[in-house]
Amino acid sequence: MTDLFDQTLINGMTLRNRFVRSATWEGMCDADGRPTEKLTDCYRALAAGGVGLIISGYTFVRPEGRQLRGKMGLHTDDFGPAMKTLTTAVHEEGGKICVQLVHAGGQTNSAHAGQQPLAPSAVQVDQFPEVPLEMSGDDIAAVIAAFAQAAGRAKAYGFDAVQLHGAHGYLINQFLSPLTNRRTDEYGGGIENRCRFLMEVYRAAREAVGSDYPLIIKLNGNDFLEGGLSTEDAQYAAAFLDREGIDAIEVSGGTPASGVNAPVRTKIKEPHQEAYNLDLAKKIRGAVQCPVMVVGGFRSYEITEKIIQSEGIEYISMSRPFIREPDLVNRWQEGNTSRARCISCNGCFKPGLREGGIYCVVEAKEKMKEKE
């Protein structure tokens, strides 16, 4: 029987269990995107805590694709030593680390991008802070090249895998979505054309890292937006990637404009509120042969175990529980399978903006009271 703590293999990368730390913006990089000692310590703790695969916070491939302060960048060779320090720390604790590559597209603003944001089309939609500039053919080619160059750097710096961010309303997702992609050229129209940018990014990154290196993607199973990416189109994109050799697909859903169906949901207090992207993951699972990961509100050991054993999903991805308990996997494996202590309040992200790094504010308050 499939078990949460099985050792598995993804294109030569051996993972000690089926738990994935899903990409999480930490706010722990310098203003230029260089990782800091605080970020290295964060990843070291996750690896020591038993996480099978750590996926980094979303990492921009070009400066105009940056969204938030403290975000990591892989757009330059200058960060090589800091990146190697980071990956070495994870490996010293027996873990594996994957870098997530992203371009925010129209979902950033001029202040963070340093220019008018780029997007597939110059449209005003709720998920865009301002009207972006429609990308030219040269813009598209430059961004594709930047993804490939960043993937090559990641491999050289010791990352064990690369994940393309094709979800949550960022640039790849913007090309897939008919809501944000109104183009009339070869990159717009039907789903085959709307997949073109994604597939060109994938092929360029694959060429940069080779066939024997894990290249995976985070993909929305549905945007939960009227006129956005549908599940049927997501299945088409997943199957296209699968045929061309993608090594795993992490399934998520929603964008910041998706209301109650946004990617990060609050008040997950009962088991029935967990695994909110499972149905999407099962539909993607039915369209592909590669391993599937699912993210979305996991808090209970019993829920994660059931999904691995009976739903045909290979990996469980979590984020916020690891902010409060980086050693959650070890705790569960040692037999203490009580619910994760995360209360899904999203308070952890505010210190990333104000104090140079996310942390669980609820736990911090509890510790202060203990000292009083």
Sine and cosine of phi, psi and omega as CSV:
sin_phi,cos_phi,sin_psi,cos_psi,sin_omega,cos_omega
0.00,0.00,0.65,-0.76,0.04,-1.00
-0.89,0.46,0.68,-0.73,-0.07,-1.00
-0.79,-0.62,0.49,-0.87,0.03,-1.00
-0.86,0.52,-0.46,0.89,-0.10,-1.00
-0.96,-0.29,0.36,0.93,0.14,-0.99
-0.90,0.43,0.59,-0.81,0.22,-0.98
-0.99,0.15,0.74,-0.67,-0.05,-1.00
-0.76,-0.65,0.15,-0.99,-0.06,-1.00
-0.74,-0.68,0.77,-0.63,0.13,-0.99
-0.85,-0.53,0.98,-0.21,0.02,-1.00
0.73,0.68,0.80,0.60,0.06,-1.00
1.00,0.02,-0.17,0.99,0.03,-1.00
-1.00,-0.06,0.90,-0.43,-0.01,-1.00
-1.00,0.03,0.80,-0.59,0.01,-1.00
-0.92,-0.39,0.66,-0.75,-0.12,-0.99
-0.99,0.15,-0.21,0.98,0.07,-1.00
-0.31,-0.95,-0.06,-1.00,-0.08,-1.00
-0.98,-0.18,0.32,0.95,0.01,-1.00
-0.99,-0.14,0.75,-0.66,0.00,-1.00
-0.86,-0.51,0.73,-0.68,0.17,-0.99
-1.00,0.09,0.94,-0.33,-0.03,-1.00
-0.93,0.36,0.50,-0.87,-0.08,-1.00
-0.80,0.60,0.72,-0.69,-0.08,-1.00
-0.63,-0.77,0.84,-0.54,0.11,-0.99
-0.91,0.41,0.82,-0.57,-0.05,-1.00
-0.98,-0.21,-0.38,0.93,-0.06,-1.00
0.94,0.35,0.48,0.88,-0.13,-0.99
-0.91,-0.42,0.43,0.90,0.06,-1.00
-0.92,-0.40,0.36,-0.93,0.06,-1.00
-0.91,0.42,0.14,-0.99,-0.05,-1.00
-0.86,0.51,-0.46,0.89,-0.01,-1.00
-1.00,0.00,-0.08,1.00,0.00,-1.00
0.98,-0.21,0.09,1.00,-0.01,-1.00
-0.98,0.22,0.77,-0.64,0.02,-1.00
-0.91,0.41,0.57,-0.83,-0.03,-1.00
-0.96,-0.27,0.11,-0.99,0.06,-1.00
-0.89,0.46,-0.56,0.83,0.03,-1.00
-0.87,0.49,-0.66,0.76,0.02,-1.00
-0.93,0.38,-0.66,0.75,0.05,-1.00
-0.86,0.52,-0.69,0.72,0.02,-1.00
-0.90,0.44,-0.60,0.80,0.04,-1.00
-0.88,0.48,-0.73,0.69,-0.01,-1.00
-0.94,0.33,-0.58,0.82,0.05,-1.00
-0.88,0.48,-0.67,0.74,0.00,-1.00
-0.91,0.42,-0.64,0.77,0.03,-1.00
-0.90,0.44,-0.67,0.74,0.03,-1.00
-0.92,0.40,-0.70,0.72,0.03,-1.00
-0.90,0.44,-0.47,0.88,-0.01,-1.00
-0.98,0.19,-0.06,1.00,0.13,-0.99
0.97,-0.25,-0.01,1.00,-0.01,-1.00
-0.86,0.50,0.75,-0.66,-0.04,-1.00
-0.94,0.35,-0.75,0.66,0.02,-1.00
-0.72,-0.70,0.83,-0.55,0.08,-1.00
-1.00,-0.10,0.84,-0.54,0.14,-0.99
-0.98,-0.19,0.80,-0.59,-0.09,-1.00
-0.90,0.43,0.25,-0.97,0.21,-0.98
-0.86,0.50,0.41,-0.91,-0.08,-1.00
-0.88,0.48,0.75,-0.66,-0.22,-0.98
-0.87,-0.49,0.87,-0.50,-0.12,-0.99
-0.98,0.22,0.57,-0.82,-0.04,-1.00
-0.99,-0.15,-0.28,0.96,0.10,-1.00
-0.58,-0.82,0.55,-0.84,-0.06,-1.00
-0.83,0.56,-0.59,0.81,-0.02,-1.00
-0.97,0.26,-0.09,1.00,0.06,-1.00
-0.99,-0.13,0.18,0.98,0.01,-1.00
-0.99,0.16,0.53,-0.85,0.01,-1.00
-0.87,-0.49,-0.81,0.59,-0.09,-1.00
-0.90,-0.43,0.42,-0.91,0.10,-0.99
-0.91,0.41,0.45,-0.89,0.00,-1.00
0.97,0.24,0.16,0.99,-0.03,-1.00
-0.99,0.10,0.62,-0.78,-0.04,-1.00
-0.97,0.23,0.55,-0.84,0.05,-1.00
-0.83,-0.56,0.56,-0.83,0.07,-1.00
-0.75,-0.67,0.64,0.77,-0.10,-0.99
-0.99,-0.16,0.02,1.00,-0.10,-0.99
-0.55,-0.83,0.43,-0.90,0.08,-1.00
-0.98,0.20,-0.17,0.98,-0.11,-0.99
-0.91,0.42,-0.39,0.92,-0.10,-1.00
-1.00,-0.03,0.11,0.99,-0.08,-1.00
-0.77,0.64,-0.80,0.60,-0.03,-1.00
-0.86,0.51,-0.67,0.74,0.01,-1.00
-0.91,0.41,-0.63,0.78,0.03,-1.00
-0.91,0.42,-0.66,0.75,0.01,-1.00
-0.92,0.40,-0.59,0.81,0.08,-1.00
-0.88,0.47,-0.66,0.75,-0.01,-1.00
-0.90,0.43,-0.76,0.65,-0.04,-1.00
-0.93,0.37,-0.57,0.82,0.03,-1.00
-0.89,0.45,-0.65,0.76,0.01,-1.00
-0.86,0.51,-0.67,0.74,0.02,-1.00
-0.91,0.42,-0.70,0.72,-0.04,-1.00
-0.92,0.40,-0.56,0.83,0.03,-1.00
-0.89,0.45,-0.41,0.91,0.01,-1.00
-0.99,-0.14,0.18,0.98,0.05,-1.00
0.99,0.15,0.23,0.97,-0.05,-1.00
-0.99,-0.16,0.06,-1.00,0.08,-1.00
-0.79,-0.61,0.57,-0.82,-0.06,-1.00
-0.74,-0.67,0.70,-0.72,0.00,-1.00
-0.88,-0.48,0.70,-0.71,0.06,-1.00
-1.00,-0.07,0.71,-0.70,0.06,-1.00
-0.99,-0.12,0.84,-0.55,-0.03,-1.00
-0.98,-0.21,0.68,-0.74,-0.09,-1.00
-0.53,-0.85,0.43,-0.90,0.30,-0.95
-0.78,-0.62,0.82,-0.58,-0.10,-0.99
-0.95,0.31,-0.35,0.94,0.00,-1.00
0.86,0.52,-0.73,-0.69,-0.03,-1.00
-0.97,0.25,-0.03,1.00,-0.05,-1.00
-1.00,-0.01,0.13,0.99,0.16,-0.99
-0.96,-0.29,-0.15,-0.99,0.07,-1.00
-0.71,-0.70,0.13,-0.99,-0.09,-1.00
-0.88,0.47,-0.55,0.83,-0.03,-1.00
-0.90,0.44,-0.67,0.74,-0.01,-1.00
-0.99,0.12,-0.57,0.82,-0.05,-1.00
-0.99,0.17,-0.40,0.92,-0.06,-1.00
0.98,0.19,0.16,0.99,0.02,-1.00
-0.20,-0.98,0.07,-1.00,0.11,-0.99
-0.89,0.46,0.76,-0.65,-0.03,-1.00
-0.86,0.52,0.47,-0.88,0.05,-1.00
-0.98,-0.19,0.57,-0.82,0.03,-1.00
-0.42,-0.91,0.21,-0.98,0.04,-1.00
-0.85,0.53,-0.61,0.79,-0.03,-1.00
-0.63,-0.77,0.48,-0.88,0.01,-1.00
-1.00,0.08,0.97,0.23,-0.05,-1.00
-0.85,-0.53,0.47,-0.88,0.10,-1.00
-0.98,-0.18,0.93,-0.36,0.06,-1.00
-0.77,-0.64,0.28,-0.96,-0.11,-0.99
-0.87,0.50,-0.51,0.86,-0.07,-1.00
-0.98,0.18,-0.16,0.99,0.00,-1.00
-0.98,-0.18,0.79,-0.61,0.04,-1.00
-0.91,0.42,-0.47,0.88,0.00,-1.00
-0.49,-0.87,0.21,-0.98,0.02,-1.00
-0.95,0.32,0.85,-0.53,-0.02,-1.00
-1.00,0.10,0.10,-0.99,0.07,-1.00
-1.00,-0.05,0.77,-0.63,0.04,-1.00
-0.91,0.42,0.75,-0.66,-0.06,-1.00
-0.94,0.34,0.71,-0.71,0.11,-0.99
-0.99,0.13,0.13,-0.99,0.09,-1.00
-0.86,0.51,-0.63,0.78,0.03,-1.00
-0.92,0.40,-0.63,0.78,0.05,-1.00
-0.87,0.49,-0.71,0.71,-0.01,-1.00
-0.88,0.47,-0.72,0.69,0.00,-1.00
-0.88,0.47,-0.64,0.77,-0.02,-1.00
-0.92,0.39,-0.64,0.77,0.00,-1.00
-0.94,0.35,-0.65,0.76,0.06,-1.00
-0.86,0.51,-0.71,0.70,0.03,-1.00
-0.88,0.47,-0.59,0.80,0.00,-1.00
-0.92,0.39,-0.64,0.77,0.08,-1.00
-0.86,0.51,-0.71,0.71,-0.02,-1.00
-0.90,0.44,-0.70,0.71,0.00,-1.00
-0.89,0.45,-0.65,0.76,0.02,-1.00
-0.91,0.42,-0.63,0.78,0.05,-1.00
-0.89,0.46,-0.67,0.74,0.04,-1.00
-0.89,0.45,-0.65,0.76,0.06,-1.00
-0.89,0.46,-0.68,0.73,-0.02,-1.00
-0.84,0.54,-0.72,0.69,0.02,-1.00
-0.88,0.47,-0.69,0.72,-0.02,-1.00
-0.91,0.42,-0.51,0.86,-0.06,-1.00
-1.00,0.02,0.03,1.00,0.12,-0.99
0.98,-0.18,0.08,1.00,0.11,-0.99
-0.91,0.42,0.61,-0.79,-0.08,-1.00
-1.00,0.09,-0.26,0.97,-0.03,-1.00
-0.28,-0.96,0.22,-0.98,0.09,-1.00
-0.80,-0.59,0.70,-0.71,0.13,-0.99
-0.90,-0.44,0.77,-0.64,0.14,-0.99
-1.00,0.07,0.72,-0.69,0.02,-1.00
-1.00,0.00,0.98,-0.22,0.00,-1.00
-0.93,-0.38,0.43,0.90,-0.10,-0.99
-0.78,-0.62,-0.03,-1.00,0.24,-0.97
0.86,0.51,0.40,0.92,0.12,-0.99
1.00,0.08,0.14,0.99,0.04,-1.00
-0.99,0.13,-0.04,-1.00,-0.31,-0.95
-0.83,0.56,-0.72,0.69,0.01,-1.00
-0.87,0.50,-0.70,0.71,0.05,-1.00
-0.89,0.45,-0.57,0.82,0.02,-1.00
-0.89,0.45,-0.61,0.79,0.07,-1.00
-0.94,0.35,-0.56,0.83,-0.01,-1.00
-0.95,0.31,-0.49,0.87,-0.12,-0.99
-1.00,0.06,0.81,-0.59,0.07,-1.00
-0.93,0.38,-0.26,0.97,0.05,-1.00
-0.94,0.33,-0.63,0.78,-0.06,-1.00
-0.97,-0.25,-0.20,0.98,0.03,-1.00
-0.93,-0.36,0.98,-0.18,0.01,-1.00
-0.94,-0.34,0.35,0.94,-0.09,-1.00
-0.92,0.39,0.43,-0.90,0.03,-1.00
-0.90,-0.43,0.12,0.99,0.04,-1.00
-1.00,-0.09,-0.34,-0.94,-0.07,-1.00
-0.94,0.34,-0.14,0.99,0.02,-1.00
-0.99,-0.15,0.02,1.00,-0.04,-1.00
-0.74,-0.68,0.17,-0.99,0.01,-1.00
0.96,-0.29,-0.84,-0.55,-0.01,-1.00
-0.94,0.34,0.17,-0.98,-0.08,-1.00
-0.89,0.45,-0.53,0.85,0.03,-1.00
-0.88,0.48,-0.70,0.72,0.03,-1.00
-0.94,0.34,-0.62,0.79,0.01,-1.00
-0.93,0.37,-0.32,0.95,0.10,-1.00
-0.99,0.12,-0.18,0.98,-0.16,-0.99
-0.87,0.49,-0.72,0.69,-0.01,-1.00
-0.88,0.48,-0.73,0.68,0.04,-1.00
-0.82,0.57,-0.75,0.66,-0.07,-1.00
-0.93,0.36,-0.55,0.83,0.05,-1.00
-0.94,0.34,-0.59,0.81,0.11,-0.99
-0.90,0.44,-0.73,0.68,-0.01,-1.00
-0.86,0.51,-0.74,0.67,-0.05,-1.00
-0.90,0.44,-0.63,0.77,0.01,-1.00
-0.92,0.38,-0.67,0.74,0.04,-1.00
-0.91,0.41,-0.65,0.76,0.02,-1.00
-0.88,0.47,-0.67,0.75,0.03,-1.00
-0.89,0.46,-0.57,0.82,-0.03,-1.00
-0.95,0.32,-0.56,0.83,-0.09,-1.00
-0.97,-0.23,-0.31,0.95,0.00,-1.00
1.00,-0.03,0.21,-0.98,-0.08,-1.00
-0.97,0.23,-0.31,0.95,-0.09,-1.00
-0.97,-0.23,0.45,0.89,-0.01,-1.00
-0.79,-0.61,0.71,-0.71,-0.07,-1.00
-0.92,0.38,0.84,-0.55,0.06,-1.00
-0.80,-0.61,0.90,-0.44,-0.11,-0.99
-0.81,-0.58,0.05,-1.00,-0.01,-1.00
-0.60,-0.80,0.52,-0.86,0.23,-0.97
-0.98,-0.19,0.84,-0.55,-0.15,-0.99
-0.75,-0.66,0.73,-0.68,0.14,-0.99
-0.93,0.35,0.73,-0.69,0.16,-0.99
-0.99,0.11,-0.28,0.96,0.06,-1.00
-0.15,-0.99,0.62,-0.78,0.02,-1.00
-0.99,0.13,-0.26,0.96,-0.08,-1.00
0.80,0.60,0.67,0.75,0.05,-1.00
-0.71,-0.71,0.67,-0.74,0.07,-1.00
-0.88,0.48,0.85,-0.53,-0.01,-1.00
1.00,0.06,-0.02,1.00,-0.01,-1.00
-1.00,0.07,-0.22,-0.97,-0.02,-1.00
-0.90,0.43,0.81,-0.58,0.03,-1.00
-1.00,0.00,0.27,-0.96,0.04,-1.00
-0.90,0.44,-0.61,0.79,0.01,-1.00
-0.88,0.47,-0.68,0.73,0.03,-1.00
-0.93,0.36,-0.57,0.82,0.06,-1.00
-0.90,0.43,-0.64,0.77,0.06,-1.00
-0.89,0.45,-0.64,0.77,0.04,-1.00
-0.87,0.49,-0.74,0.67,-0.01,-1.00
-0.89,0.46,-0.68,0.73,0.00,-1.00
-0.89,0.46,-0.69,0.72,0.00,-1.00
-0.91,0.42,-0.60,0.80,0.04,-1.00
-0.88,0.48,-0.76,0.65,0.03,-1.00
-0.87,0.49,-0.67,0.74,-0.03,-1.00
-0.87,0.49,-0.69,0.72,0.01,-1.00
-0.89,0.46,-0.52,0.86,-0.04,-1.00
-1.00,-0.02,-0.02,1.00,0.17,-0.98
0.95,-0.30,0.32,0.95,0.08,-1.00
-0.85,0.53,0.59,-0.81,-0.13,-0.99
-1.00,-0.04,-0.35,0.94,0.08,-1.00
-0.18,-0.98,0.44,-0.90,0.04,-1.00
-0.80,-0.59,0.84,-0.55,0.11,-0.99
-1.00,-0.09,0.85,-0.53,-0.11,-0.99
-0.99,-0.15,0.79,-0.61,0.08,-1.00
-0.74,-0.68,-0.27,-0.96,0.01,-1.00
-0.24,-0.97,0.41,-0.91,0.10,-1.00
1.00,0.06,0.20,-0.98,0.08,-1.00
-0.71,-0.71,0.11,-0.99,0.06,-1.00
-0.86,0.50,-0.31,0.95,-0.01,-1.00
-1.00,-0.08,0.13,0.99,-0.12,-0.99
-1.00,0.00,0.18,0.98,0.08,-1.00
0.88,0.48,-0.79,-0.61,-0.04,-1.00
-0.92,0.38,-0.26,0.97,0.03,-1.00
-0.98,-0.20,0.40,0.91,0.07,-1.00
-0.91,0.41,0.31,-0.95,-0.06,-1.00
-0.86,0.50,-0.59,0.81,-0.05,-1.00
-0.93,-0.37,0.95,-0.33,-0.10,-1.00
-0.97,-0.26,0.44,-0.90,-0.05,-1.00
-0.96,-0.28,0.18,-0.98,0.13,-0.99
0.85,0.53,0.72,0.70,0.09,-1.00
-1.00,0.06,1.00,-0.09,-0.13,-0.99
-0.93,-0.38,-0.34,0.94,-0.07,-1.00
-0.83,-0.56,0.47,-0.89,-0.01,-1.00
-0.81,0.58,-0.57,0.82,-0.04,-1.00
-0.94,0.35,-0.23,0.97,0.04,-1.00
-1.00,0.02,-0.19,0.98,-0.02,-1.00
-0.99,0.16,0.14,-0.99,0.10,-1.00
0.80,0.60,0.70,0.71,-0.14,-0.99
-0.96,0.28,-0.13,0.99,0.11,-0.99
-0.95,-0.30,0.20,0.98,-0.08,-1.00
-0.88,0.47,-0.70,0.72,-0.01,-1.00
-0.87,0.49,-0.64,0.77,0.05,-1.00
-0.90,0.44,-0.68,0.73,-0.01,-1.00
-0.88,0.47,-0.63,0.78,0.01,-1.00
-0.91,0.40,-0.58,0.82,0.04,-1.00
-0.94,0.34,-0.63,0.78,0.09,-1.00
-0.92,0.39,-0.65,0.76,0.03,-1.00
-0.82,0.57,-0.63,0.78,0.00,-1.00
-0.95,0.33,-0.21,0.98,-0.05,-1.00
-0.97,-0.23,-0.14,0.99,-0.14,-0.99
-0.71,-0.70,0.25,-0.97,0.10,-1.00
-0.97,-0.23,-0.39,0.92,-0.06,-1.00
-0.95,0.31,0.28,-0.96,0.05,-1.00
-0.88,0.48,0.53,-0.85,0.02,-1.00
-0.86,-0.52,0.72,-0.70,0.11,-0.99
-0.95,-0.32,0.53,-0.85,0.05,-1.00
-0.77,-0.64,0.70,-0.71,0.04,-1.00
-0.88,-0.48,0.41,-0.91,0.10,-1.00
0.69,-0.72,0.98,0.18,0.23,-0.97
0.99,0.15,0.37,0.93,0.00,-1.00
-0.96,0.29,0.79,-0.62,0.01,-1.00
-0.71,-0.71,-0.34,0.94,-0.12,-0.99
-0.92,-0.38,0.72,-0.69,0.04,-1.00
-0.85,0.52,-0.67,0.74,-0.06,-1.00
-0.88,0.47,-0.61,0.79,0.01,-1.00
-0.92,0.38,-0.72,0.70,-0.01,-1.00
-0.89,0.45,-0.65,0.76,-0.01,-1.00
-0.90,0.44,-0.70,0.71,-0.01,-1.00
-0.88,0.48,-0.67,0.74,-0.03,-1.00
-0.90,0.43,-0.69,0.73,0.00,-1.00
-0.92,0.39,-0.61,0.79,-0.09,-1.00
-0.99,0.14,-0.48,0.88,-0.17,-0.99
-0.76,-0.65,-0.08,1.00,-0.09,-1.00
-0.95,-0.33,-0.02,1.00,0.04,-1.00
0.97,0.23,0.22,0.98,0.04,-1.00
-0.99,-0.11,0.69,-0.73,-0.13,-0.99
-1.00,0.02,-0.48,0.88,-0.11,-0.99
-0.65,-0.76,0.57,-0.82,0.07,-1.00
-0.96,-0.29,0.84,-0.55,0.03,-1.00
-0.96,-0.27,0.71,-0.71,0.04,-1.00
-0.67,-0.74,0.38,-0.93,0.00,-1.00
-0.77,-0.64,-0.96,0.27,-0.13,-0.99
-0.86,0.52,-0.60,0.80,0.05,-1.00
-0.84,0.55,-0.54,0.84,-0.01,-1.00
-0.98,0.22,-0.29,0.96,0.08,-1.00
-0.93,0.36,-0.67,0.75,0.04,-1.00
-0.99,0.15,-0.63,0.78,-0.07,-1.00
-0.78,-0.63,0.99,0.12,0.04,-1.00
-0.89,0.46,-0.31,0.95,0.02,-1.00
-0.99,-0.17,0.35,0.94,-0.06,-1.00
-0.85,0.52,-0.67,0.74,-0.02,-1.00
-0.88,0.48,-0.72,0.70,0.04,-1.00
-0.88,0.48,-0.67,0.75,0.00,-1.00
-0.86,0.50,-0.73,0.68,0.01,-1.00
-0.91,0.42,-0.66,0.75,-0.03,-1.00
-0.92,0.38,-0.52,0.86,0.01,-1.00
-0.98,0.20,-0.06,1.00,0.11,-0.99
0.93,-0.36,-0.20,0.98,0.07,-1.00
-1.00,0.03,1.00,-0.02,-0.12,-0.99
-0.99,-0.17,0.41,0.91,0.08,-1.00
-0.90,0.45,0.37,-0.93,-0.07,-1.00
-0.82,0.57,0.57,-0.82,0.12,-0.99
-0.83,0.56,0.57,-0.82,-0.09,-1.00
-0.99,0.14,-0.11,0.99,0.07,-1.00
-0.88,0.48,0.73,-0.68,0.00,-1.00
-0.96,-0.26,0.17,0.99,0.10,-0.99
0.86,0.52,0.70,0.72,-0.01,-1.00
-1.00,-0.06,-0.28,0.96,-0.04,-1.00
0.93,0.38,0.18,0.98,0.05,-1.00
-0.91,0.41,-0.33,0.94,-0.06,-1.00
-0.90,0.44,-0.42,0.91,-0.09,-1.00
-0.99,0.13,-0.38,0.92,-0.03,-1.00
-0.89,0.46,-0.66,0.75,0.04,-1.00
-0.90,0.44,-0.39,0.92,0.06,-1.00
-0.89,0.45,-0.52,0.85,0.03,-1.00
-1.00,0.08,-0.56,0.83,-0.15,-0.99
-0.98,-0.19,-0.45,0.89,-0.17,-0.98
-0.80,-0.60,0.13,0.99,0.05,-1.00
0.98,0.20,0.50,0.87,0.08,-1.00
0.33,-0.94,0.67,-0.75,0.01,-1.00
-0.96,0.28,0.47,-0.88,0.17,-0.98
-0.28,-0.96,0.22,-0.98,-0.01,-1.00
-0.98,0.20,0.94,-0.35,-0.04,-1.00
-0.95,0.30,-0.48,0.88,0.04,-1.00
-0.91,0.42,-0.72,0.70,0.03,-1.00
-0.89,0.45,-0.65,0.76,0.00,-1.00
-0.88,0.47,-0.66,0.75,0.04,-1.00
-0.91,0.41,-0.63,0.77,0.02,-1.00
-0.89,0.46,-0.65,0.76,0.01,-1.00
-0.92,0.39,-0.61,0.80,0.04,-1.00
-0.90,0.44,-0.65,0.76,0.01,-1.00
-0.91,0.42,-0.60,0.80,0.01,-1.00
-0.90,0.45,-0.53,0.85,-0.01,-1.00
-0.98,0.20,-0.37,0.93,-0.06,-1.00
-0.95,0.31,0.00,0.00,0.00,0.00
